[in-house]
Amino acid sequence: MRLERVARDFSTDHGFNARLVDFRFEVIAPWVRGAERCLELGCADGRMTERLRRVVKRLTAVDGSLEQVRRTRRRCPDVEVVHALFEQYQADATYDVVVLAHVLEHVADPVALLARAAACARPGGRLVVTVPNADSLHRQAGVELGLIEDVTALDEQDLRIGHRRVYTRTTLLRDLQTAGLVVDHLDGVFLKPLPNDQIERQWGEALIRAYFELGRRYPQIAAEIVAIAQVPASGVQSPLGGS
């Protein structure tokens, strides 16, 4: 199964991927902190789940990979972790915040998933979305070096970890708005000029922190895009059925 293959090939427990999850959480934390009910669609191995549970009152995490669900349950025994495809997950529209961290680039129909996620939120609730940024400094360098044809092209690493697309800020805004959401805020996570392994081997903590701050200052070329979107007071009707 595709989801289980991706789960075997990718982990956020070690290396610079772990730092990127921590930085991602640092950027989104103000938008989730204090939520009565939070839904995380795509918990992966639970590193983000572990951090979300510290700042919300009640957390539910969902993933389509049984291996990732097992990892997250071991890591977060006090969190309700559900094994389900997003299209099959049934939830009432009462969540204050729905988090989709590095999910949209993996799914066949991201607009349908966004509408589904919005239908899980209460009217006036919030979606917190993060995706890799096609216009990031390191992808632009890859084009200049002839490693990829253009910034939205899928490279070998993208394909290995199951990416179907790479978003620009423009295409992410388009999908959010098509799903009926109102975008309140855009941000960036980490200015990344080099591959993860080089940063991990060669950079000290002060330099890593400096480039995190630069990602906030120059979000258009940061490694990741963060979008905060609001569900209209009238709610959003999911195209996938259910509530």
N, C-alpha and C positions, 0 to 999 in steps of 0.2 A: 504494500500500500504506500502511496506517495508520501503521506503524512509521516508514517513510521520511518521511511527512508531518510526524510529530512531530519527527523528527531535524532536518528543515529549519527548524522553527519554534523550536527551543530550543537554547541553548548555555550552557555554564558557563565559557566562556573570558573573558568580559568582564562588567563590572558587578558588582552585589551578589550575583548568583547564584554567582560565583566565590568570594566570601568565605564564602557559606553552605556550599559544598562544603568549604572549608578548615576551617571551624568543625566541620562534621560529622565530618571526619576526626579532628580534635583530640579529640572526645568518644569516638570508637570505637577510636582507636589503642591504648589500653591492652589492649583485648580481642582485638586481632589481632597485636600485636607479638610477633615471635619464632616465629610459626607455621611449621612445616616446609612445609606445603602449604595454600594459600589459594585458594578459588574465589570469583570475583566474578561474580554473575549480574546482568547489566544494567550494562555498563561505560559506557554513553552515550558521551560524547566523550573519555573517558579521563582527566579531571582527577583523579577519585578513584583510578583505576588507578595513575596516576603516583605518588600518595602511598602507596598500599598496597605497591607494589613496594619501597619504601625500608625497610619494617619487617618483611617476611616473606621467607622463604628461597626459596620458589617460588610463583609466582602464575599462575593461569589465569583469563582474563576471557572472558565469553560475552555476546553481544548478538544480538538478532534483526534489527537494522538493519544492512544492509551499509555504509551511509554511516558509521554510528557505529563499526563495526569498522575501517573504513579510517582514520578519525580516530585511533582508539586505537592502531592499529599504527604510524602515523606518530609518534605521541607516545611510545610505549613499545615500541621495536623489540625489546627483550629479553624481552618478556612474550608468552606464548602466548595469542593472541587468536582466539577461535573464533566463526565466524558460524553461529548456530543458534538456532532457537526453543528456549526453555527446555524445552518438552515433548519436544523431539527430542534434546536433549543427553544423551549417554550418558557416565556417569562411574562409576568404582568408588567404593565407600564408604570412601575413605581421606583425604579432606580434613579437616584439623584445624579450619578455620574456613570458613564460607560466608557471604559478605557480600551482602545484598540492600538496596542503598541507593536509596530512592525507586523501588521496583519494584512493590510490592503494590498500590498505588493505580492501576496501569495495566492489570492483567491481569484476565481474565474470571473466573478461579477462583483466588483467592489461597490458599485452604486447600490445594488440590491442588498449587500451586506450592511452598508451604512444606513439604509432605510430600515432594515431589520433591527440594527442596533438602536436606532432612534426610537423605534416602536417599543423597545424595552425600557426606555427612560420615561420619566414622568414629563408631562407638558412643562416646558420651561427648564427641563433638565439639561445636562451637558454631556457632550461627547469630547473625549480627549484622544486625539489621533496622532501617532508618530509614524513616519515612513523614511526610508533612505532618500536623500536628495540627489537627483540627477545632476544638478548644477553645482554640486559640492566641488571644492577645490581639487580634491584628489581625482575625481572623475574627469574634470577638465584637463588635469595634467595627463591622465591616461589617453585622452584624445590627442594631445600634443605629441605624446610619445608613440602614437600609433598602436596602442594596446587595445583600444576600442574605437569603433567607427564614429560614434557620436555619444553624447552624454547619456542618452536614453537607451543605448544598446545594452543587451544583457551579456555580461562576460562569463567566463567559466565559473567564477565564484558565485555569481548570481544564480546560475543554473543549478549548481551543486546544492545550494540551500533552498531551492524551490521558488525563486522569484519569477513572476510572470511579467513584471513591468518595473520601471523605476520612475518615480514621480518627480515632476517639477512643481514649484509652488502653483503655477497656473493650472496644471492638470489636476492637482489635488483640490484646489478651490473649485474647479469645475465639477468634480465628482461629489464633493460635499454639498454644493448648491443644487445639483441635479437631484440629490437625495432629499431635498427639502430642508436642509439645515442652514442656519445663519452663522457665518464665521465671525467670531468676536476678536480673535487674536492669532497671530502667527509668530513662531519663535524658531530658534535654531539650536542644535546640539553639536558642539565641538567643531572647531575648524581643523580639518584633517588634511595636511599636505602630503602625508606619507602612508604607506600600508600599515596595518595594525602591528605586524611583527617588528617592523623597524622602530615604530614609536615605543613599543614595549621594551626593546633591547637598548635603545639609545637615549631615551628621554628620561629626565628626572621628574619628580613630582611637581616642582615649581613650574617647569615648562609645560607639563600636561595641563596643570590648572590654568595657566595663562592662555592656552589655546582653547580651553573650555570657555573662558570668559570672552575670547574673541569670537567664538561661535555665536554667543548671545549678541555681540555688537554687530556682527556681519552675518545675519541669518540666511541671506540669499545664497551664500556659498558655504554654509555649514554642512557637516556630514549628514545631518538629519533635519527634517522638517517637523515641527510641532504645530498642530492646528487645534484650536479650542473652538468648538461649535455648539450653538444652542439649539435645542429642540423648540420649535414654535409653541406658543401657548395652546394652539389648536391640536398639537401633536402631529405625528407623521404616520401615515398608513403604510405598513410593511407590504411590499409586493410579493412576499414569500408566504403569506398566510399566517394565521395565528395572531395573538395579541402582541 
